[in-house]
Amino acid sequence: MKLTKRNMTKGFTLVELLVVIAIIAALAAMATPVIMKQNKKAAMTEATSNAKQIFYLLIEFDQDYGEFPSDATAVDDLSGYTGSTSNDYLAQLIQGGLTKSEEIFYAKGGASTNKKPDNVITNQTDQLAKGECGFAYIKNQSTSDNSGRPILMAPFDTGEAFKPDPYDGKCVVLRIDGAVKQLLLDRDDNKAKIGGGKTLLDTGTDTVWGTSGFVSADLVPAE
């Protein structure tokens, strides 16, 4: 059969176009959950890496001041670096000259507003501005405390709960011994599970907090 010019230039029919569109939409729908899961895993990996870098700064700070950033260490050049957020206390590491990078303090989903750090550290207002720090911080600790205690956590919510969505039902926790753990969250209350039916901030003789217990006032959230 000889093809005419009309047959050769004939395009897709409306039905064929609709079929193609439907196939593309179906493939996109199938791929979206996979892509989202990969993005969340990448965000958790970044937070884990950043926590490890912060640990070395905290150790150096502890050697100089006898403890990690707290109200007691906010003296001399660090005067005024206290408050109600982790941004306030962790900025002591920047003001103290231990780092010029704000990027290592970023943890996606940890703060109420996500803002990629700009590394502008000219003054206290610029240092770890709102959204640039994603780690909640537990102050009034040092290397002499139980090595299994957490120092930094992300993405923390309120009370003892974490936000389940940013890291797909997990959280990132930096301990005093330098270990960075990726812990599963309980599906009912979003607390971080550590095994044995216990959660991260549980108290008691068989926990890292002992009978004295975890002091909730020492936990300052990221802003």
C-alpha positions in Angstrom: 0.0 0.0 0.0 1.3 3.3 -1.0 1.4 5.9 1.8 0.0 9.3 0.9 1.3 12.5 2.3 -1.9 12.7 4.4 -1.2 9.4 6.1 2.5 10.1 6.7 1.7 13.4 8.5 -1.2 12.1 10.5 -0.5 12.7 14.2 -1.8 11.1 17.4 -5.6 10.8 17.7 -7.2 12.3 20.8 -7.7 8.8 22.3 -4.0 8.0 21.8 -2.9 11.2 23.4 -5.2 10.5 26.4 -3.7 7.0 26.7 -0.1 8.4 26.7 -1.0 11.0 29.3 -2.6 8.4 31.5 0.5 6.2 31.3 2.8 9.1 32.1 0.6 10.1 35.1 0.5 6.5 36.3 4.3 6.3 36.1 4.7 9.6 37.9 2.4 8.5 40.7 4.4 5.3 41.1 7.7 7.2 41.2 6.7 10.0 43.6 6.7 7.9 46.8 10.1 6.5 46.0 11.6 9.9 45.3 10.1 11.3 48.5 11.6 8.5 50.5 15.0 9.0 48.9 14.9 12.7 49.7 14.0 12.0 53.3 16.9 9.5 53.6 19.3 12.1 52.0 18.1 14.7 54.5 18.7 12.3 57.4 22.2 11.4 56.1 23.0 15.1 55.9 21.9 15.7 59.5 23.9 12.7 60.7 27.0 14.0 59.0 26.5 17.5 60.4 26.0 16.1 63.9 29.3 14.3 63.7 31.1 17.6 62.8 29.4 19.5 65.6 30.6 16.8 68.1 34.3 17.7 67.5 33.5 21.3 68.2 31.7 20.4 71.4 34.6 18.3 72.6 37.1 21.2 72.0 34.7 23.6 73.7 34.4 21.2 76.7 38.2 21.1 77.0 38.3 24.9 77.2 35.3 25.6 79.4 34.8 22.4 81.3 31.4 21.7 79.8 29.3 22.1 76.7 27.7 25.5 75.9 25.5 26.6 78.8 24.5 29.7 80.8 27.7 29.2 82.9 30.0 29.3 79.8 28.4 32.5 78.5 31.1 34.8 79.8 33.6 37.3 78.4 33.3 37.1 74.6 30.4 34.7 74.9 28.4 36.9 77.2 24.8 37.1 76.1 24.8 33.9 74.2 22.0 32.3 76.2 18.2 32.1 75.7 15.4 29.7 75.0 16.6 28.0 71.8 19.5 25.8 70.7 20.5 28.6 68.3 21.4 30.8 71.2 23.7 28.2 72.9 25.3 26.6 69.8 26.2 30.0 68.5 28.8 30.0 71.3 30.8 27.6 69.2 30.9 30.2 66.4 31.5 33.2 68.6 34.2 31.2 70.4 36.1 30.9 67.2 35.7 27.1 66.8 34.1 27.3 63.4 33.0 29.9 60.8 30.5 27.5 59.2 26.8 27.7 60.0 26.1 24.9 57.5 27.0 22.1 59.9 24.2 23.2 62.2 21.5 22.6 59.6 19.1 19.7 59.9 16.1 19.7 57.6 12.8 19.8 59.4 14.3 20.4 62.8 13.4 24.1 63.0 10.0 25.7 62.6 11.3 27.4 59.5 13.8 25.8 57.1 16.4 28.3 56.1 19.7 27.2 54.5 22.6 28.8 56.5 24.2 31.7 54.8 27.4 31.7 56.8 26.9 35.3 57.7 28.4 35.5 61.3 29.3 39.1 61.6 27.3 39.6 64.8 25.1 37.7 67.3 22.0 38.5 65.3 23.4 36.9 62.2 24.9 33.8 63.9 22.5 30.9 63.6 19.5 33.0 62.7 16.0 31.6 62.7 15.9 28.4 60.6 19.6 28.0 60.3 19.9 25.5 63.2 17.9 22.3 63.1 19.2 20.5 66.2 17.5 20.7 69.6 20.2 20.8 72.3 20.4 19.5 75.9 22.5 21.9 77.9 24.2 21.6 81.3 26.2 18.5 80.2 29.9 17.7 79.8 32.1 14.8 78.8 32.1 13.6 82.4 28.4 12.7 82.2 27.0 9.3 81.1 28.4 8.8 77.6 25.1 7.5 76.3 23.2 10.7 77.0 22.0 12.7 74.0 23.3 16.2 73.3 21.7 17.0 69.9 18.5 15.7 68.4 16.6 16.3 65.2 13.9 16.8 64.1 12.6 17.4 67.6 9.0 18.6 68.2 7.7 19.1 71.8 7.8 17.3 75.1 9.6 14.1 74.3 8.3 13.7 70.8 9.9 14.1 67.4 8.5 15.0 64.0 8.0 11.8 62.1 7.7 13.2 58.6 11.1 14.8 57.8 13.2 11.5 58.2 10.4 9.0 57.4 9.7 7.9 61.0 13.2 8.3 62.3 15.3 10.8 64.2 19.0 11.7 64.4 20.6 11.8 67.9 24.2 12.8 68.8 25.4 11.3 72.1 28.2 12.4 74.5 30.4 9.5 73.4 30.3 10.9 69.8 28.0 8.2 68.4 25.3 9.4 66.1 22.2 7.2 66.1 19.3 7.0 63.7 16.5 5.9 65.9 13.0 4.7 65.1 10.1 6.7 66.4 7.1 5.1 68.1 4.1 5.3 65.9 1.8 6.2 68.7 3.6 9.0 70.5 6.6 9.8 68.2 9.1 9.2 71.0 12.6 7.8 70.0 12.9 4.1 70.8 16.1 2.8 72.2 15.2 -0.8 72.8 14.0 -2.8 75.8 10.7 -1.0 75.7 12.3 2.3 76.6 12.6 5.7 74.9 15.4 8.2 74.7 14.4 10.5 77.5 13.1 7.8 80.0 14.5 8.0 83.5 15.3 5.3 86.0 18.1 3.3 87.4 18.6 1.4 84.2 18.7 4.5 81.9 21.4 7.0 81.0 19.6 9.6 83.1 19.6 7.6 86.3 17.3 8.2 89.2 17.9 11.9 89.1 16.0 11.9 85.8 16.0 14.0 82.7 15.6 17.7 83.3 13.2 19.0 80.7 14.2 22.6 81.3 17.7 21.7 79.9 16.3 20.9 76.5 16.1 23.9 74.2 14.5 23.5 70.8 15.8 24.7 67.4 14.2 27.9 66.1 
